[in-house]
Structure formats: C-alpha cells, structure tokens
Amino acid sequence: MTPVKTKILIVDDAGPVVVLCVNVLQALGYAVKGANRGEAAVELMRKEPFDLMVLDYKMPGMTGFEVFQQARALHPSVKVVLVTGHGTPEIVNEANRMGFNAILLKPFTSDELRGTVEKVLADRT
C-alpha cells in the first residue's frame, strides 16, 4: 500500500510565488496544488481536503482572512500559514486571534517556507 502524502494547497495571486512554493514542497515529497485566487482555493477545498494551506493575505476578490474562514468551515482541522508582505501589528494580531497556525513574511526563502511548513505539520495541537 502506498503511504498517503500530506496534501498542501498554495494560494497566492502572484504566479511566481505559487510556482516556487509548489516546486519546493513537491521536492520534499508533499502532494501540492496551487491556486491564484481565493475563490479557486475554496472551490478546490470543496472537492478535496488539504492538510495544510499556505495562504496569501492580500489578493483580488477574497482576502486571505475570508478564504481562511471558508476553509476552516469546510475542513476544521486544516492548518493554515498566512503569507503576507503587509505584516502590520493589526494584521498579525488578527491572524493570531483567528487561529492561523503560523505567519510567514514576504519575501521569504525556500528554507523559511520549508521550516515553517515542517513546524506547523509537526505541531499536532
């Protein structure tokens, strides 16, 4: 029997960020899909559960906070990393209050992405 891979969804309106994240995480053995809009991410989550979502804060249409709320309504156990280039104290505090598992500030390196994803997935609380 084949072991089940951890499923990760990358959501960012910047195509190069999605490609980078997908490539880095696939190379580590994760099953990764990408979406460039919040609405597309919610649609994917309606079709299948993900273990982790790496989610941009500022996107056209739905914000990262709106996607987070819908994702958690569909799959309450999904872990979510907020990615933002707008790490103001207000955004960070709201993300913590809402229950995001981690915050990753842009620009980030592939090592920072890997480390954050591994830490969040290892935290079973």
C-alpha angles and dihedrals in degrees: 000000000000115000114247112251121225107256118223129185119204115202119186133131090221106087095204090055091053092048093048093049094045092049095046095047096042089053087058091055101260123137101240134186128180136213128186098203135043093237091056090050093053090048091053090048090053088058100043141004122249127203094214138014124200101203132189116223101214117049136140112269110004119031122227089256091056092048090048092055093050093044092052090046089055097039113014093188097055112122115223132201114196114218117197143161087196100070096165117158089248093056093044092048092048091048090051091047091050092052106253110168096222143350123226117193122218130269095046133165127237088249091055090049092049093046094048093047093047092048094049093046091048091053104087096180 
